[in-house]
Amino acid sequence: MQSTDILKRGPADNPAAFLKAASAALDQGQADLAEPALARATQAAPGEVRFWQFLGLARRALQDSAGANQAFARAAALSPQDPLIAHSLARTALEAGYPALEPFNRARLLAPQDGSVILGRIAALLATGKGVDARSQLAALLAANPGWTEGHMALAKLTAQVAPDEPLDTSLRQALGGHPQAGALWHTLFEVLMQAQDYAATIAAVDQARSALGSGDELDRIEALCLSEQGEAAAAQVLFDRLPFPLSVDAATWPLRNFIRLGRYDEAMLLAEQNFGIDGEPLLWPYRALLWRLRGDPRWAWLEGDSRLIGTYDIAPGLASLGNLAQVLRGLHQAQGAPLDQSVRGGTQTDGNLLARAEPELRQLRTVLLQALTDYVAQLPPPDPAHPMLLARRSPLSFAGAWSVRLTDHGFHVDHVHSQGWISSACYITVPQPDPARPEAGWLAFGECRNLLPDLAGFRTEAPVPGKLVLFPSIMWHGTRPFGSGERMTVAFDIARPPQP
């Protein structure tokens, strides 16, 4: 019997088969089918803890954090010693924007060594404005557990947000002092320093790692990409030429960027058009777009030239109050510095999935955004199996992530892409006053990658206007112009690529 048939029949005949069918539906991204069946099951058997637990999982998959939290609360009442249920209750409280510190304290009592519970509790502290306490507590945990690389990375990211003037690598340096041959710690250190764009420090760390670990292609690759990113393209190419031909898209991206910096566009194009499998394509399309437009290749017009790929919508009429929404968002910007691994410069970014929260203003915003997204997808050009944006199946529209960015004086976004998404966005909530001396201050620009090609102008700009939503392909280069003074607050999100037939 098909899983959908079992879900429709309900759990009465065979509860185990029903839960197996619900689990299969969730694994296949069919939470919309599983949720109503599970809701009916909890009404028929309100004392069955697994029905409530699976209902919470289904609602969480649907980004109904409030409903998920209610389901997990019932499950926790029925099974108070279950560590997974306790963690789920705490996690959904945090995602909904509810007080989450107490639930995480309970979850940690039940699973004291679970790293995901520990980091969730750290996020709960940050959400309540206690980021400094969170940082000191995480640092103490790492001193006792120096091999926990995930914790080191989390501490570096937290430091960037709550203590931006402090070093990001202190815990890693201390850990390496006692464990100099721990390769995982060295590579976490490289990742932290590169995300901070401190390429000189990364190269120095690579030299230290060679003394501890010996030489190798991976260390040479890291040094080469750092030389390239800090402007020493010729020296970087000497190293890249010594390395084996890249066998993965991750390895190929860096020499590709260096070829562009050197003006060796034919060689860059050879790398950009390599076949590294379907998973590598999102990383390569942005570079193909740059090179095709730079060289006047007609394929650029096919890839990005259709004006329907960038859509603008006025969502203000669908919102009760932009001002109230702005106040809610300001309350969520608890950080003092920009996130470590994002495009923000001169501002802050919220943590977690903004559009999974329970505040009425954000639920209303989600509804209005989904309507605009539906209109945008409906007007896209017909399907083209070779085109990364023009998919055959264009639903469901699922938020892969959502956040708010608050830029202040001289803030901007560096040029970037969202290789994990299908559709990306910028929704303006507040904008600075226009500057007559700089008419495009704060504007969104498409098609520029000034880090690689400073003289290649973009092909379209959009002025920031309160209530304006801009939708565009996730693989399209975009960034913003700096502005003089004021506040520029946005909501942004990515829509996941729907599974294809």
HUJOCOR-V593100 format. One line per field, one symbol per residue. ss: DSSP state (h for helix, s for strand, l for the rest). phi: phi as a letter, one per 20 degrees, with the letter a starting at -180 (. if undefined). psi: psi as a letter, one per 40 degrees, with the letter a starting at -180 (. if undefined). A space follows every 10 residues. Layout:
# HUJOCOR-V593100
ss: ???
phi: ???
psi: ???
This chain:
# HUJOCOR-V593100
ss: llhhhhhhhl llllhhhhhh hhhhhhhlll hhhhhhhhhh hhhhllllhh hhhhhhhhhh hlllhhhhhh hhhhhhhhll llhhhhhhhh hhhhhhllll hhhhhhhhhh llllhhhhhh hhhhhhhlll hhhhhhhhhh hhhhllllhh hhhhhhhhhh hhlllllllh hhhhhhhhll llhhhhhhhh hhhhhlllhh hhhhhhhhhh hhhlllhhhh hhhhhhhhhl llhhhhhhhh hhllllllhh hhhhhhhhhh hhllhhhhhh hhlllllhhh hhhhhhhhhh hhhhllllhh hhhhllhhhl sssslhhhll lhhhhhhhhh hhllllllll lllssssssl lllhhhlllh hhhhhhhhhh hhhhhhhhll llllllllll llllllllss ssssssssss sssllsllll llssssssss llllllllll lllsssllll llllllllls sslllllsss sssllllsss lllllllsss ssssslllll l
phi: .fgffffffn egfbgfffff fffffffemd ffefffffff ffffcfeeff ffffffffff femeffffff ffffffffcf eeffffffff fffffenegc ffgfffffge bfdfffffff fffffffend fffgffffff fffecfeeff fffffffffg edbfeefedg fffffffecf degffffffg fffffeleff ffffffffff fednfaffff ffffffgffe ndfffffgfg feefgfdcff ffgfffffgf femefffffg ffdfddnffe ggfegffgff ffffemffff fffcfffffd dcbeegfedf affffffffg feeefdcfff dcefcnaccf dmegeefdgg ffffggffff ffffffffef gfgbfeefde ffdcbfedff rbbdddecgm fadffacdfe dddcbbcedc cffgdgfcfd fnfecdndcf fecfeeffda ccffcgnedd daffeefbac ffcfboccdc dcbddffffd f
psi: hidddddddi eddgdddddd dddddddeff dddddddddd ddddgeehdd dddddddddd defgdddddd ddddddddge ehdddddddd dddddeeihe dddddddddd gdehdddddd dddddddeef dddddddddd dddegeegdd dddddddddd degeeiieed dddddddege egdddddddd dddddefgdd dddddddddd ddeiiidddd ddddddddde egdddddddd deiihheidd dddddddddd deegdddddd ddeiheidde dddddddddd ddddefhedd dddeehdedh iiiheddeid hddddddddd eegeieiiid faehhfaihi iihdeeiehd dddddddddd ddddddddei iiihdehedg idhfiihhhe iiiihhiahe iihihiigee idhiihhhdi iiiihdegdf heihhieigd ddgdehiiei ihihhhehhh iihdehhiii iiiciahhhi hiiihihihi .
